[in-house]
Amino acid sequence: MLIKSSKKEAVGKNIATEMKAGKPQKQAVAIALSTQREARKAKLGALLEKHMKSGEEKGEKKKESKKTEMSEM
């Protein structure tokens, strides 16, 4: 089982895991780096999604405060 992480230690362990499974070194490195790349993309996607949600919430709060201000006039 490969470790889905962007850390260097995880890449090293993944290389070792793949080589123990009988893969040539170059292929093991390629697989480990690909796994690291996927983990980074997933992490970045999660952060981006979180950021977008917080931006939407701020936008809704601004709209609500403007409505309140307008109704008070």
C-alpha positions as CSV (number, residue, x, y, z in Angstrom):
1,M,0.0,0.0,0.0
2,L,1.5,3.3,-1.0
3,I,1.5,6.4,1.2
4,K,-0.5,9.2,-0.4
5,S,1.5,12.2,0.9
6,S,3.6,15.0,-0.6
7,K,6.4,14.5,2.0
8,K,9.9,13.3,0.9
9,E,9.8,10.6,3.5
10,A,6.7,9.1,2.0
11,V,8.3,9.1,-1.5
12,G,11.3,7.2,-0.1
13,K,9.0,4.6,1.6
14,N,6.9,4.3,-1.6
15,I,10.0,3.7,-3.7
16,A,11.1,1.0,-1.2
17,T,7.6,-0.6,-1.3
18,E,7.6,-0.8,-5.1
19,M,11.1,-2.2,-5.3
20,K,10.2,-4.9,-2.8
21,A,7.2,-5.7,-5.0
22,G,9.7,-6.4,-7.8
23,K,9.6,-3.2,-9.8
24,P,12.8,-1.8,-11.4
25,Q,14.2,1.3,-9.6
26,K,13.3,3.8,-12.3
27,Q,9.7,2.5,-12.4
28,A,9.5,2.6,-8.6
29,V,10.7,6.2,-8.6
30,A,8.2,7.2,-11.3
31,I,5.3,5.6,-9.4
32,A,6.3,7.2,-6.1
33,L,6.6,10.6,-7.7
34,S,3.3,10.2,-9.4
35,T,1.7,9.4,-6.1
36,Q,3.3,12.5,-4.5
37,R,2.0,14.6,-7.4
38,E,-1.5,13.3,-7.0
39,A,-1.4,14.0,-3.2
40,R,-0.2,17.6,-3.9
41,K,-3.0,18.1,-6.4
42,A,-5.6,16.7,-3.9
43,K,-4.3,18.9,-1.1
44,L,-4.3,22.0,-3.4
45,G,-7.8,21.2,-4.6
46,A,-9.1,20.9,-1.0
47,L,-7.5,24.2,0.0
48,L,-8.8,26.0,-3.1
49,E,-12.3,24.6,-2.4
50,K,-12.1,25.8,1.2
51,H,-11.0,29.2,0.1
52,M,-13.8,29.5,-2.4
53,K,-16.4,28.5,0.2
54,S,-15.1,31.1,2.6
55,G,-15.1,33.7,-0.1
56,E,-18.7,32.9,-0.9
57,E,-19.7,33.1,2.7
58,K,-18.1,36.5,3.0
59,G,-19.9,37.7,-0.1
60,E,-23.2,36.5,1.4
61,K,-22.5,38.4,4.6
62,K,-21.7,41.5,2.7
63,K,-25.0,41.2,0.7
64,E,-27.0,40.7,4.0
65,S,-25.4,43.7,5.7
66,K,-26.1,45.9,2.6
67,K,-29.7,44.8,2.7
68,T,-29.9,45.6,6.4
69,E,-28.4,49.0,5.8
70,M,-30.8,49.8,3.0
71,S,-33.9,48.7,5.0
72,E,-32.8,50.9,7.9
73,M,-32.8,54.0,5.7
